[in-house]
Amino acid sequence: MIGTEELHDIIRAKEPSLRILNATWYMPNMNRDAKAEHFEERISKYTKFFDHDKVADTENPLSHSLPDLKTFENCMRELQVRSHD
């Protein structure tokens, strides 16, 4: 985890391997929509939303369990996150 000033400096330096993911998630009883909030106010227009419900093992009865490697790789590809980022 880094602070806002450090992130600001990295963004301004246009670090080519930087990928900013918003992984905000709320408990269902909070009546908040993390994805909607992401699109209302992002750190940068390049920030991607990491959807915990999508990047998960949907066959597992425990929510948000780690997916198999292929599912994870596909989700990271959609977020344009490469192994060296």
PDB file of N, CA, C and O in Angstrom:
ATOM      1  N   MET A   1       0.848  -1.176   0.000  1.00  0.00           N
ATOM      2  CA  MET A   1       0.000   0.000   0.000  1.00  0.00           C
ATOM      3  C   MET A   1       0.893   1.238   0.000  1.00  0.00           C
ATOM      4  O   MET A   1       1.909   1.293   0.692  1.00  0.00           O
ATOM      5  N   ILE A   2       0.490   2.222  -0.788  1.00  0.00           N
ATOM      6  CA  ILE A   2       1.239   3.472  -0.837  1.00  0.00           C
ATOM      7  C   ILE A   2       0.301   4.629  -0.542  1.00  0.00           C
ATOM      8  O   ILE A   2      -0.919   4.504  -0.649  1.00  0.00           O
ATOM      9  N   GLY A   3       0.887   5.747  -0.172  1.00  0.00           N
ATOM     10  CA  GLY A   3       0.099   6.926   0.129  1.00  0.00           C
ATOM     11  C   GLY A   3      -0.288   7.685  -1.121  1.00  0.00           C
ATOM     12  O   GLY A   3       0.211   7.413  -2.213  1.00  0.00           O
ATOM     13  N   THR A   4      -1.183   8.639  -0.946  1.00  0.00           N
ATOM     14  CA  THR A   4      -1.688   9.402  -2.087  1.00  0.00           C
ATOM     15  C   THR A   4      -0.608  10.240  -2.763  1.00  0.00           C
ATOM     16  O   THR A   4      -0.607  10.378  -3.986  1.00  0.00           O
ATOM     17  N   GLU A   5       0.310  10.799  -1.976  1.00  0.00           N
ATOM     18  CA  GLU A   5       1.367  11.619  -2.574  1.00  0.00           C
ATOM     19  C   GLU A   5       2.297  10.767  -3.429  1.00  0.00           C
ATOM     20  O   GLU A   5       2.691  11.176  -4.521  1.00  0.00           O
ATOM     21  N   GLU A   6       2.645   9.589  -2.937  1.00  0.00           N
ATOM     22  CA  GLU A   6       3.518   8.703  -3.705  1.00  0.00           C
ATOM     23  C   GLU A   6       2.824   8.247  -4.992  1.00  0.00           C
ATOM     24  O   GLU A   6       3.447   8.205  -6.053  1.00  0.00           O
ATOM     25  N   LEU A   7       1.553   7.913  -4.898  1.00  0.00           N
ATOM     26  CA  LEU A   7       0.803   7.520  -6.089  1.00  0.00           C
ATOM     27  C   LEU A   7       0.747   8.672  -7.082  1.00  0.00           C
ATOM     28  O   LEU A   7       0.921   8.468  -8.283  1.00  0.00           O
ATOM     29  N   HIS A   8       0.508   9.866  -6.590  1.00  0.00           N
ATOM     30  CA  HIS A   8       0.468  11.048  -7.458  1.00  0.00           C
ATOM     31  C   HIS A   8       1.787  11.196  -8.217  1.00  0.00           C
ATOM     32  O   HIS A   8       1.787  11.455  -9.420  1.00  0.00           O
ATOM     33  N   ASP A   9       2.914  11.031  -7.514  1.00  0.00           N
ATOM     34  CA  ASP A   9       4.226  11.153  -8.154  1.00  0.00           C
ATOM     35  C   ASP A   9       4.423  10.085  -9.224  1.00  0.00           C
ATOM     36  O   ASP A   9       4.969  10.364 -10.291  1.00  0.00           O
ATOM     37  N   ILE A  10       3.979   8.862  -8.938  1.00  0.00           N
ATOM     38  CA  ILE A  10       4.127   7.765  -9.904  1.00  0.00           C
ATOM     39  C   ILE A  10       3.277   8.035 -11.143  1.00  0.00           C
ATOM     40  O   ILE A  10       3.727   7.817 -12.267  1.00  0.00           O
ATOM     41  N   ILE A  11       2.049   8.511 -10.937  1.00  0.00           N
ATOM     42  CA  ILE A  11       1.175   8.823 -12.070  1.00  0.00           C
ATOM     43  C   ILE A  11       1.795   9.939 -12.914  1.00  0.00           C
ATOM     44  O   ILE A  11       1.803   9.859 -14.142  1.00  0.00           O
ATOM     45  N   ARG A  12       2.304  10.958 -12.269  1.00  0.00           N
ATOM     46  CA  ARG A  12       2.916  12.083 -13.000  1.00  0.00           C
ATOM     47  C   ARG A  12       4.158  11.644 -13.763  1.00  0.00           C
ATOM     48  O   ARG A  12       4.455  12.205 -14.818  1.00  0.00           O
ATOM     49  N   ALA A  13       4.892  10.653 -13.255  1.00  0.00           N
ATOM     50  CA  ALA A  13       6.091  10.151 -13.927  1.00  0.00           C
ATOM     51  C   ALA A  13       5.734   9.257 -15.109  1.00  0.00           C
ATOM     52  O   ALA A  13       6.606   8.849 -15.876  1.00  0.00           O
ATOM     53  N   LYS A  14       4.435   8.956 -15.250  1.00  0.00           N
ATOM     54  CA  LYS A  14       3.948   8.105 -16.335  1.00  0.00           C
ATOM     55  C   LYS A  14       4.667   6.757 -16.354  1.00  0.00           C
ATOM     56  O   LYS A  14       5.118   6.289 -17.399  1.00  0.00           O
ATOM     57  N   GLU A  15       4.759   6.152 -15.185  1.00  0.00           N
ATOM     58  CA  GLU A  15       5.376   4.827 -15.046  1.00  0.00           C
ATOM     59  C   GLU A  15       4.648   3.849 -15.967  1.00  0.00           C
ATOM     60  O   GLU A  15       3.458   3.603 -15.768  1.00  0.00           O
ATOM     61  N   PRO A  16       5.328   3.282 -16.972  1.00  0.00           N
ATOM     62  CA  PRO A  16       4.644   2.457 -17.973  1.00  0.00           C
ATOM     63  C   PRO A  16       4.038   1.161 -17.428  1.00  0.00           C
ATOM     64  O   PRO A  16       3.072   0.648 -17.993  1.00  0.00           O
ATOM     65  N   SER A  17       4.589   0.633 -16.347  1.00  0.00           N
ATOM     66  CA  SER A  17       4.056  -0.638 -15.836  1.00  0.00           C
ATOM     67  C   SER A  17       3.009  -0.438 -14.739  1.00  0.00           C
ATOM     68  O   SER A  17       2.557  -1.407 -14.129  1.00  0.00           O
ATOM     69  N   LEU A  18       2.625   0.808 -14.487  1.00  0.00           N
ATOM     70  CA  LEU A  18       1.643   1.081 -13.439  1.00  0.00           C
ATOM     71  C   LEU A  18       0.237   0.732 -13.905  1.00  0.00           C
ATOM     72  O   LEU A  18      -0.202   1.171 -14.968  1.00  0.00           O
ATOM     73  N   ARG A  19      -0.455  -0.051 -13.113  1.00  0.00           N
ATOM     74  CA  ARG A  19      -1.865  -0.348 -13.337  1.00  0.00           C
ATOM     75  C   ARG A  19      -2.571  -0.065 -12.013  1.00  0.00           C
ATOM     76  O   ARG A  19      -2.210  -0.626 -10.978  1.00  0.00           O
ATOM     77  N   ILE A  20      -3.563   0.795 -12.049  1.00  0.00           N
ATOM     78  CA  ILE A  20      -4.295   1.133 -10.834  1.00  0.00           C
ATOM     79  C   ILE A  20      -5.616   0.379 -10.859  1.00  0.00           C
ATOM     80  O   ILE A  20      -6.427   0.544 -11.770  1.00  0.00           O
ATOM     81  N   LEU A  21      -5.816  -0.449  -9.845  1.00  0.00           N
ATOM     82  CA  LEU A  21      -7.048  -1.216  -9.729  1.00  0.00           C
ATOM     83  C   LEU A  21      -7.804  -0.762  -8.496  1.00  0.00           C
ATOM     84  O   LEU A  21      -7.239  -0.657  -7.407  1.00  0.00           O
ATOM     85  N   ASN A  22      -9.071  -0.497  -8.675  1.00  0.00           N
ATOM     86  CA  ASN A  22      -9.947  -0.170  -7.550  1.00  0.00           C
ATOM     87  C   ASN A  22     -10.619  -1.475  -7.138  1.00  0.00           C
ATOM     88  O   ASN A  22     -11.456  -2.009  -7.866  1.00  0.00           O
ATOM     89  N   ALA A  23     -10.245  -1.984  -5.967  1.00  0.00           N
ATOM     90  CA  ALA A  23     -10.782  -3.258  -5.485  1.00  0.00           C
ATOM     91  C   ALA A  23     -11.767  -3.042  -4.340  1.00  0.00           C
ATOM     92  O   ALA A  23     -11.909  -3.900  -3.469  1.00  0.00           O
ATOM     93  N   THR A  24     -12.438  -1.907  -4.342  1.00  0.00           N
ATOM     94  CA  THR A  24     -13.414  -1.611  -3.300  1.00  0.00           C
ATOM     95  C   THR A  24     -14.558  -2.620  -3.340  1.00  0.00           C
ATOM     96  O   THR A  24     -15.053  -2.977  -4.409  1.00  0.00           O
ATOM     97  N   TRP A  25     -14.959  -3.064  -2.180  1.00  0.00           N
ATOM     98  CA  TRP A  25     -16.094  -3.985  -2.056  1.00  0.00           C
ATOM     99  C   TRP A  25     -16.794  -3.668  -0.741  1.00  0.00           C
ATOM    100  O   TRP A  25     -16.145  -3.403   0.271  1.00  0.00           O
ATOM    101  N   TYR A  26     -18.110  -3.698  -0.764  1.00  0.00           N
ATOM    102  CA  TYR A  26     -18.889  -3.401   0.440  1.00  0.00           C
ATOM    103  C   TYR A  26     -19.714  -4.616   0.853  1.00  0.00           C
ATOM    104  O   TYR A  26     -20.145  -5.411   0.018  1.00  0.00           O
ATOM    105  N   MET A  27     -19.920  -4.736   2.140  1.00  0.00           N
ATOM    106  CA  MET A  27     -20.827  -5.768   2.648  1.00  0.00           C
ATOM    107  C   MET A  27     -22.225  -5.470   2.098  1.00  0.00           C
ATOM    108  O   MET A  27     -22.609  -4.306   1.985  1.00  0.00           O
ATOM    109  N   PRO A  28     -22.988  -6.519   1.755  1.00  0.00           N
ATOM    110  CA  PRO A  28     -24.312  -6.311   1.149  1.00  0.00           C
ATOM    111  C   PRO A  28     -25.253  -5.419   1.963  1.00  0.00           C
ATOM    112  O   PRO A  28     -26.059  -4.692   1.381  1.00  0.00           O
ATOM    113  N   ASN A  29     -25.167  -5.459   3.285  1.00  0.00           N
ATOM    114  CA  ASN A  29     -26.073  -4.660   4.112  1.00  0.00           C
ATOM    115  C   ASN A  29     -25.724  -3.168   4.130  1.00  0.00           C
ATOM    116  O   ASN A  29     -26.437  -2.375   4.743  1.00  0.00           O
ATOM    117  N   MET A  30     -24.630  -2.783   3.459  1.00  0.00           N
ATOM    118  CA  MET A  30     -24.238  -1.366   3.435  1.00  0.00           C
ATOM    119  C   MET A  30     -25.005  -0.577   2.382  1.00  0.00           C
ATOM    120  O   MET A  30     -24.973   0.654   2.388  1.00  0.00           O
ATOM    121  N   ASN A  31     -25.694  -1.267   1.480  1.00  0.00           N
ATOM    122  CA  ASN A  31     -26.472  -0.602   0.430  1.00  0.00           C
ATOM    123  C   ASN A  31     -25.650   0.410  -0.362  1.00  0.00           C
ATOM    124  O   ASN A  31     -26.098   1.522  -0.642  1.00  0.00           O
ATOM    125  N   ARG A  32     -24.421  -0.014  -0.719  1.00  0.00           N
ATOM    126  CA  ARG A  32     -23.554   0.823  -1.544  1.00  0.00           C
ATOM    127  C   ARG A  32     -23.128   0.003  -2.749  1.00  0.00           C
ATOM    128  O   ARG A  32     -23.059  -1.224  -2.682  1.00  0.00           O
ATOM    129  N   ASP A  33     -22.845   0.676  -3.839  1.00  0.00           N
ATOM    130  CA  ASP A  33     -22.455   0.022  -5.078  1.00  0.00           C
ATOM    131  C   ASP A  33     -21.038   0.470  -5.437  1.00  0.00           C
ATOM    132  O   ASP A  33     -20.839   1.554  -5.987  1.00  0.00           O
ATOM    133  N   ALA A  34     -20.068  -0.368  -5.122  1.00  0.00           N
ATOM    134  CA  ALA A  34     -18.665  -0.012  -5.341  1.00  0.00           C
ATOM    135  C   ALA A  34     -18.368   0.261  -6.810  1.00  0.00           C
ATOM    136  O   ALA A  34     -17.622   1.187  -7.128  1.00  0.00           O
ATOM    137  N   LYS A  35     -18.939  -0.529  -7.701  1.00  0.00           N
ATOM    138  CA  LYS A  35     -18.674  -0.340  -9.125  1.00  0.00           C
ATOM    139  C   LYS A  35     -19.241   0.997  -9.610  1.00  0.00           C
ATOM    140  O   LYS A  35     -18.574   1.722 -10.348  1.00  0.00           O
ATOM    141  N   ALA A  36     -20.447   1.318  -9.204  1.00  0.00           N
ATOM    142  CA  ALA A  36     -21.046   2.608  -9.598  1.00  0.00           C
ATOM    143  C   ALA A  36     -20.221   3.762  -9.037  1.00  0.00           C
ATOM    144  O   ALA A  36     -19.976   4.747  -9.733  1.00  0.00           O
ATOM    145  N   GLU A  37     -19.795   3.645  -7.788  1.00  0.00           N
ATOM    146  CA  GLU A  37     -18.982   4.699  -7.176  1.00  0.00           C
ATOM    147  C   GLU A  37     -17.642   4.847  -7.902  1.00  0.00           C
ATOM    148  O   GLU A  37     -17.122   5.954  -8.044  1.00  0.00           O
ATOM    149  N   HIS A  38     -17.100   3.731  -8.355  1.00  0.00           N
ATOM    150  CA  HIS A  38     -15.835   3.770  -9.101  1.00  0.00           C
ATOM    151  C   HIS A  38     -15.968   4.652 -10.340  1.00  0.00           C
ATOM    152  O   HIS A  38     -15.096   5.477 -10.615  1.00  0.00           O
ATOM    153  N   PHE A  39     -17.046   4.479 -11.078  1.00  0.00           N
ATOM    154  CA  PHE A  39     -17.215   5.255 -12.304  1.00  0.00           C
ATOM    155  C   PHE A  39     -17.603   6.708 -12.032  1.00  0.00           C
ATOM    156  O   PHE A  39     -17.437   7.563 -12.902  1.00  0.00           O
ATOM    157  N   GLU A  40     -18.109   6.990 -10.854  1.00  0.00           N
ATOM    158  CA  GLU A  40     -18.445   8.369 -10.498  1.00  0.00           C
ATOM    159  C   GLU A  40     -17.198   9.170 -10.144  1.00  0.00           C
ATOM    160  O   GLU A  40     -17.109  10.357 -10.458  1.00  0.00           O
ATOM    161  N   GLU A  41     -16.238   8.525  -9.494  1.00  0.00           N
ATOM    162  CA  GLU A  41     -15.064   9.250  -9.023  1.00  0.00           C
ATOM    163  C   GLU A  41     -13.863   8.321  -8.976  1.00  0.00           C
ATOM    164  O   GLU A  41     -13.714   7.528  -8.045  1.00  0.00           O
ATOM    165  N   ARG A  42     -13.002   8.424  -9.990  1.00  0.00           N
ATOM    166  CA  ARG A  42     -11.819   7.563 -10.074  1.00  0.00           C
ATOM    167  C   ARG A  42     -10.555   8.362  -9.801  1.00  0.00           C
ATOM    168  O   ARG A  42     -10.529   9.584  -9.947  1.00  0.00           O
ATOM    169  N   ILE A  43      -9.509   7.648  -9.401  1.00  0.00           N
ATOM    170  CA  ILE A  43      -8.199   8.276  -9.195  1.00  0.00           C
ATOM    171  C   ILE A  43      -7.691   8.836 -10.518  1.00  0.00           C
ATOM    172  O   ILE A  43      -7.150   9.940 -10.576  1.00  0.00           O
ATOM    173  N   SER A  44      -7.875   8.065 -11.562  1.00  0.00           N
ATOM    174  CA  SER A  44      -7.454   8.472 -12.904  1.00  0.00           C
ATOM    175  C   SER A  44      -8.391   7.811 -13.903  1.00  0.00           C
ATOM    176  O   SER A  44      -9.049   6.822 -13.581  1.00  0.00           O
ATOM    177  N   LYS A  45      -8.453   8.346 -15.095  1.00  0.00           N
ATOM    178  CA  LYS A  45      -9.328   7.751 -16.104  1.00  0.00           C
ATOM    179  C   LYS A  45      -8.850   6.364 -16.505  1.00  0.00           C
ATOM    180  O   LYS A  45      -9.584   5.616 -17.151  1.00  0.00           O
ATOM    181  N   TYR A  46      -7.633   6.019 -16.130  1.00  0.00           N
ATOM    182  CA  TYR A  46      -7.073   4.713 -16.469  1.00  0.00           C
ATOM    183  C   TYR A  46      -7.308   3.670 -15.371  1.00  0.00           C
ATOM    184  O   TYR A  46      -6.966   2.500 -15.544  1.00  0.00           O
ATOM    185  N   THR A  47      -7.877   4.082 -14.270  1.00  0.00           N
ATOM    186  CA  THR A  47      -8.148   3.157 -13.178  1.00  0.00           C
ATOM    187  C   THR A  47      -9.193   2.137 -13.611  1.00  0.00           C
ATOM    188  O   THR A  47     -10.219   2.490 -14.191  1.00  0.00           O
ATOM    189  N   LYS A  48      -8.919   0.871 -13.321  1.00  0.00           N
ATOM    190  CA  LYS A  48      -9.840  -0.220 -13.671  1.00  0.00           C
ATOM    191  C   LYS A  48     -10.517  -0.720 -12.401  1.00  0.00           C
ATOM    192  O   LYS A  48      -9.959  -0.626 -11.308  1.00  0.00           O
ATOM    193  N   PHE A  49     -11.715  -1.248 -12.558  1.00  0.00           N
ATOM    194  CA  PHE A  49     -12.455  -1.783 -11.415  1.00  0.00           C
ATOM    195  C   PHE A  49     -12.225  -3.286 -11.309  1.00  0.00           C
ATOM    196  O   PHE A  49     -12.553  -4.036 -12.229  1.00  0.00           O
ATOM    197  N   PHE A  50     -11.662  -3.721 -10.191  1.00  0.00           N
ATOM    198  CA  PHE A  50     -11.435  -5.140  -9.897  1.00  0.00           C
ATOM    199  C   PHE A  50     -12.702  -5.661  -9.224  1.00  0.00           C
ATOM    200  O   PHE A  50     -12.965  -5.370  -8.057  1.00  0.00           O
ATOM    201  N   ASP A  51     -13.474  -6.429  -9.972  1.00  0.00           N
ATOM    202  CA  ASP A  51     -14.762  -6.925  -9.489  1.00  0.00           C
ATOM    203  C   ASP A  51     -14.578  -8.253  -8.756  1.00  0.00           C
ATOM    204  O   ASP A  51     -14.368  -9.290  -9.386  1.00  0.00           O
ATOM    205  N   HIS A  52     -14.655  -8.220  -7.438  1.00  0.00           N
ATOM    206  CA  HIS A  52     -14.448  -9.423  -6.619  1.00  0.00           C
ATOM    207  C   HIS A  52     -15.430 -10.539  -6.978  1.00  0.00           C
ATOM    208  O   HIS A  52     -15.104 -11.721  -6.867  1.00  0.00           O
ATOM    209  N   ASP A  53     -16.616 -10.160  -7.401  1.00  0.00           N
ATOM    210  CA  ASP A  53     -17.602 -11.178  -7.750  1.00  0.00           C
ATOM    211  C   ASP A  53     -17.248 -11.864  -9.071  1.00  0.00           C
ATOM    212  O   ASP A  53     -17.598 -13.026  -9.282  1.00  0.00           O
ATOM    213  N   LYS A  54     -16.568 -11.160  -9.941  1.00  0.00           N
ATOM    214  CA  LYS A  54     -16.189 -11.732 -11.236  1.00  0.00           C
ATOM    215  C   LYS A  54     -14.869 -12.495 -11.141  1.00  0.00           C
ATOM    216  O   LYS A  54     -14.715 -13.553 -11.751  1.00  0.00           O
ATOM    217  N   VAL A  55     -13.921 -11.960 -10.378  1.00  0.00           N
ATOM    218  CA  VAL A  55     -12.610 -12.589 -10.232  1.00  0.00           C
ATOM    219  C   VAL A  55     -12.677 -13.510  -9.007  1.00  0.00           C
ATOM    220  O   VAL A  55     -12.027 -13.264  -7.991  1.00  0.00           O
ATOM    221  N   ALA A  56     -13.465 -14.559  -9.128  1.00  0.00           N
ATOM    222  CA  ALA A  56     -13.663 -15.484  -8.002  1.00  0.00           C
ATOM    223  C   ALA A  56     -14.076 -16.849  -8.542  1.00  0.00           C
ATOM    224  O   ALA A  56     -14.474 -16.995  -9.697  1.00  0.00           O
ATOM    225  N   ASP A  57     -13.967 -17.830  -7.671  1.00  0.00           N
ATOM    226  CA  ASP A  57     -14.432 -19.174  -7.998  1.00  0.00           C
ATOM    227  C   ASP A  57     -15.933 -19.200  -7.741  1.00  0.00           C
ATOM    228  O   ASP A  57     -16.371 -19.313  -6.596  1.00  0.00           O
ATOM    229  N   THR A  58     -16.710 -19.097  -8.794  1.00  0.00           N
ATOM    230  CA  THR A  58     -18.168 -19.026  -8.629  1.00  0.00           C
ATOM    231  C   THR A  58     -18.790 -20.371  -8.279  1.00  0.00           C
ATOM    232  O   THR A  58     -19.965 -20.427  -7.914  1.00  0.00           O
ATOM    233  N   GLU A  59     -18.019 -21.461  -8.384  1.00  0.00           N
ATOM    234  CA  GLU A  59     -18.516 -22.791  -8.019  1.00  0.00           C
ATOM    235  C   GLU A  59     -18.344 -23.059  -6.528  1.00  0.00           C
ATOM    236  O   GLU A  59     -18.974 -23.968  -5.987  1.00  0.00           O
ATOM    237  N   ASN A  60     -17.513 -22.293  -5.869  1.00  0.00           N
ATOM    238  CA  ASN A  60     -17.249 -22.485  -4.446  1.00  0.00           C
ATOM    239  C   ASN A  60     -18.382 -21.857  -3.637  1.00  0.00           C
ATOM    240  O   ASN A  60     -18.774 -20.725  -3.919  1.00  0.00           O
ATOM    241  N   PRO A  61     -18.918 -22.561  -2.638  1.00  0.00           N
ATOM    242  CA  PRO A  61     -20.001 -21.982  -1.833  1.00  0.00           C
ATOM    243  C   PRO A  61     -19.553 -20.786  -0.977  1.00  0.00           C
ATOM    244  O   PRO A  61     -20.387 -20.009  -0.514  1.00  0.00           O
ATOM    245  N   LEU A  62     -18.252 -20.642  -0.771  1.00  0.00           N
ATOM    246  CA  LEU A  62     -17.729 -19.492  -0.033  1.00  0.00           C
ATOM    247  C   LEU A  62     -17.485 -18.356  -1.023  1.00  0.00           C
ATOM    248  O   LEU A  62     -16.722 -18.510  -1.976  1.00  0.00           O
ATOM    249  N   SER A  63     -18.122 -17.238  -0.797  1.00  0.00           N
ATOM    250  CA  SER A  63     -17.994 -16.128  -1.746  1.00  0.00           C
ATOM    251  C   SER A  63     -16.567 -15.593  -1.797  1.00  0.00           C
ATOM    252  O   SER A  63     -15.835 -15.616  -0.808  1.00  0.00           O
ATOM    253  N   HIS A  64     -16.204 -15.119  -2.959  1.00  0.00           N
ATOM    254  CA  HIS A  64     -14.917 -14.479  -3.224  1.00  0.00           C
ATOM    255  C   HIS A  64     -13.718 -15.396  -3.017  1.00  0.00           C
ATOM    256  O   HIS A  64     -12.633 -14.930  -2.667  1.00  0.00           O
ATOM    257  N   SER A  65     -13.908 -16.701  -3.232  1.00  0.00           N
ATOM    258  CA  SER A  65     -12.781 -17.632  -3.170  1.00  0.00           C
ATOM    259  C   SER A  65     -11.919 -17.451  -4.409  1.00  0.00           C
ATOM    260  O   SER A  65     -12.412 -17.059  -5.467  1.00  0.00           O
ATOM    261  N   LEU A  66     -10.630 -17.738  -4.271  1.00  0.00           N
ATOM    262  CA  LEU A  66      -9.724 -17.593  -5.405  1.00  0.00           C
ATOM    263  C   LEU A  66     -10.161 -18.493  -6.556  1.00  0.00           C
ATOM    264  O   LEU A  66     -10.522 -19.651  -6.344  1.00  0.00           O
ATOM    265  N   PRO A  67     -10.127 -17.960  -7.767  1.00  0.00           N
ATOM    266  CA  PRO A  67     -10.513 -18.763  -8.930  1.00  0.00           C
ATOM    267  C   PRO A  67      -9.354 -19.643  -9.392  1.00  0.00           C
ATOM    268  O   PRO A  67      -8.242 -19.553  -8.873  1.00  0.00           O
ATOM    269  N   ASP A  68      -9.634 -20.486 -10.365  1.00  0.00           N
ATOM    270  CA  ASP A  68      -8.561 -21.259 -10.978  1.00  0.00           C
ATOM    271  C   ASP A  68      -7.675 -20.303 -11.774  1.00  0.00           C
ATOM    272  O   ASP A  68      -8.064 -19.168 -12.051  1.00  0.00           O
ATOM    273  N   LEU A  69      -6.495 -20.767 -12.133  1.00  0.00           N
ATOM    274  CA  LEU A  69      -5.512 -19.915 -12.801  1.00  0.00           C
ATOM    275  C   LEU A  69      -6.036 -19.335 -14.114  1.00  0.00           C
ATOM    276  O   LEU A  69      -5.817 -18.158 -14.401  1.00  0.00           O
ATOM    277  N   LYS A  70      -6.719 -20.144 -14.904  1.00  0.00           N
ATOM    278  CA  LYS A  70      -7.215 -19.670 -16.200  1.00  0.00           C
ATOM    279  C   LYS A  70      -8.219 -18.523 -16.025  1.00  0.00           C
ATOM    280  O   LYS A  70      -8.156 -17.528 -16.747  1.00  0.00           O
ATOM    281  N   THR A  71      -9.137 -18.662 -15.075  1.00  0.00           N
ATOM    282  CA  THR A  71     -10.115 -17.598 -14.808  1.00  0.00           C
ATOM    283  C   THR A  71      -9.403 -16.330 -14.361  1.00  0.00           C
ATOM    284  O   THR A  71      -9.712 -15.235 -14.831  1.00  0.00           O
ATOM    285  N   PHE A  72      -8.446 -16.486 -13.449  1.00  0.00           N
ATOM    286  CA  PHE A  72      -7.704 -15.323 -12.958  1.00  0.00           C
ATOM    287  C   PHE A  72      -6.952 -14.646 -14.095  1.00  0.00           C
ATOM    288  O   PHE A  72      -7.000 -13.423 -14.230  1.00  0.00           O
ATOM    289  N   GLU A  73      -6.257 -15.430 -14.914  1.00  0.00           N
ATOM    290  CA  GLU A  73      -5.515 -14.854 -16.035  1.00  0.00           C
ATOM    291  C   GLU A  73      -6.442 -14.122 -17.000  1.00  0.00           C
ATOM    292  O   GLU A  73      -6.105 -13.036 -17.471  1.00  0.00           O
ATOM    293  N   ASN A  74      -7.597 -14.695 -17.297  1.00  0.00           N
ATOM    294  CA  ASN A  74      -8.547 -14.040 -18.196  1.00  0.00           C
ATOM    295  C   ASN A  74      -9.037 -12.723 -17.626  1.00  0.00           C
ATOM    296  O   ASN A  74      -9.141 -11.734 -18.351  1.00  0.00           O
ATOM    297  N   CYS A  75      -9.337 -12.698 -16.343  1.00  0.00           N
ATOM    298  CA  CYS A  75      -9.799 -11.461 -15.706  1.00  0.00           C
ATOM    299  C   CYS A  75      -8.701 -10.402 -15.711  1.00  0.00           C
ATOM    300  O   CYS A  75      -8.973  -9.228 -15.963  1.00  0.00           O
ATOM    301  N   MET A  76      -7.466 -10.808 -15.436  1.00  0.00           N
ATOM    302  CA  MET A  76      -6.357  -9.846 -15.453  1.00  0.00           C
ATOM    303  C   MET A  76      -6.122  -9.325 -16.869  1.00  0.00           C
ATOM    304  O   MET A  76      -5.795  -8.153 -17.057  1.00  0.00           O
ATOM    305  N   ARG A  77      -6.287 -10.187 -17.852  1.00  0.00           N
ATOM    306  CA  ARG A  77      -6.136  -9.766 -19.246  1.00  0.00           C
ATOM    307  C   ARG A  77      -7.188  -8.707 -19.586  1.00  0.00           C
ATOM    308  O   ARG A  77      -6.882  -7.712 -20.243  1.00  0.00           O
ATOM    309  N   GLU A  78      -8.427  -8.926 -19.137  1.00  0.00           N
ATOM    310  CA  GLU A  78      -9.486  -7.943 -19.382  1.00  0.00           C
ATOM    311  C   GLU A  78      -9.181  -6.609 -18.710  1.00  0.00           C
ATOM    312  O   GLU A  78      -9.561  -5.553 -19.217  1.00  0.00           O
ATOM    313  N   LEU A  79      -8.497  -6.656 -17.571  1.00  0.00           N
ATOM    314  CA  LEU A  79      -8.121  -5.434 -16.858  1.00  0.00           C
ATOM    315  C   LEU A  79      -6.826  -4.838 -17.406  1.00  0.00           C
ATOM    316  O   LEU A  79      -6.356  -3.806 -16.928  1.00  0.00           O
ATOM    317  N   GLN A  80      -6.261  -5.495 -18.406  1.00  0.00           N
ATOM    318  CA  GLN A  80      -5.007  -5.087 -19.042  1.00  0.00           C
ATOM    319  C   GLN A  80      -3.830  -5.083 -18.061  1.00  0.00           C
ATOM    320  O   GLN A  80      -2.952  -4.223 -18.121  1.00  0.00           O
ATOM    321  N   VAL A  81      -3.839  -6.058 -17.165  1.00  0.00           N
ATOM    322  CA  VAL A  81      -2.752  -6.240 -16.204  1.00  0.00           C
ATOM    323  C   VAL A  81      -1.889  -7.389 -16.719  1.00  0.00           C
ATOM    324  O   VAL A  81      -2.377  -8.501 -16.922  1.00  0.00           O
ATOM    325  N   ARG A  82      -0.608  -7.111 -16.926  1.00  0.00           N
ATOM    326  CA  ARG A  82       0.317  -8.124 -17.412  1.00  0.00           C
ATOM    327  C   ARG A  82       1.187  -8.623 -16.255  1.00  0.00           C
ATOM    328  O   ARG A  82       1.255  -7.982 -15.206  1.00  0.00           O
ATOM    329  N   SER A  83       1.833  -9.735 -16.439  1.00  0.00           N
ATOM    330  CA  SER A  83       2.625 -10.342 -15.365  1.00  0.00           C
ATOM    331  C   SER A  83       3.746  -9.436 -14.877  1.00  0.00           C
ATOM    332  O   SER A  83       4.172  -9.575 -13.730  1.00  0.00           O
ATOM    333  N   HIS A  84       4.238  -8.524 -15.690  1.00  0.00           N
ATOM    334  CA  HIS A  84       5.343  -7.651 -15.286  1.00  0.00           C
ATOM    335  C   HIS A  84       4.878  -6.272 -14.780  1.00  0.00           C
ATOM    336  O   HIS A  84       5.704  -5.415 -14.469  1.00  0.00           O
ATOM    337  N   ASP A  85       3.585  -6.070 -14.701  1.00  0.00           N
ATOM    338  CA  ASP A  85       3.055  -4.805 -14.177  1.00  0.00           C
ATOM    339  C   ASP A  85       3.125  -4.791 -12.660  1.00  0.00           C
ATOM    340  O   ASP A  85       2.725  -3.810 -12.033  1.00  0.00           O
TER     341      ASP A  85
END
